Amino acid sequence: MSKIYSLYQVDSFAEKIFEGNPAGVVPDAAGLEPPMMQKIARELNNSETAFIFPSDNK
């Protein structure tokens, strides 16, 4: 079974929508491999896309 990932486009450095720098965010990217992350970033066509992974700290 494939995992479903959430994907958000945010306006960073802004207090109002459509006034900041657009950036993509994948909040739970565990399991994504670099080629797929590159495809997601390319599809979003933003200058920045963040992939958030769980911490290795215990």
C-alpha positions as CSV (number, residue, x, y, z in Angstrom):
1,M,0.0,0.0,0.0
2,S,1.3,3.4,-0.9
3,K,1.6,6.2,1.7
4,I,-0.3,9.4,1.1
5,Y,1.7,12.6,1.7
6,S,0.3,16.0,2.6
7,L,1.7,18.9,0.6
8,Y,1.3,22.6,1.3
9,Q,2.2,25.8,-0.5
10,V,2.8,28.6,2.0
11,D,3.5,32.3,1.7
12,S,6.7,32.8,3.7
13,F,7.7,36.2,5.0
14,A,4.2,37.6,4.8
15,E,1.2,38.4,7.0
16,K,-1.3,38.2,4.1
17,I,-1.9,35.5,1.5
18,F,-0.4,35.9,-1.9
19,E,2.1,38.6,-0.7
20,G,5.1,36.5,0.4
21,N,7.6,34.1,-1.2
22,P,5.8,30.9,-2.1
23,A,7.4,27.7,-0.8
24,G,6.3,24.1,-0.8
25,V,6.2,22.1,2.4
26,V,5.9,18.3,2.9
27,P,5.4,18.0,6.7
28,D,5.9,14.2,7.0
29,A,8.4,13.2,4.3
30,A,9.5,9.9,5.9
31,G,9.8,7.3,3.1
32,L,10.4,9.7,0.3
33,E,13.5,9.1,-1.8
34,P,15.5,12.0,-3.4
35,P,14.3,11.3,-7.0
36,M,10.6,11.7,-5.8
37,M,11.4,14.8,-3.8
38,Q,13.0,16.3,-6.9
39,K,9.9,15.5,-8.9
40,I,7.6,17.1,-6.2
41,A,9.8,20.2,-6.1
42,R,9.9,20.5,-9.9
43,E,6.1,20.1,-10.1
44,L,5.5,22.9,-7.5
45,N,7.8,25.2,-9.5
46,N,8.7,27.3,-6.4
47,S,12.2,28.5,-5.6
48,E,12.1,26.5,-2.3
49,T,10.5,23.3,-1.1
50,A,11.0,21.8,2.4
51,F,10.7,18.2,3.3
52,I,10.4,17.5,7.0
53,F,11.7,14.2,8.4
54,P,11.5,12.8,11.9
55,S,14.4,13.7,14.2
56,D,17.2,11.1,14.7
57,N,17.7,12.4,18.3
58,K,16.6,10.1,21.1
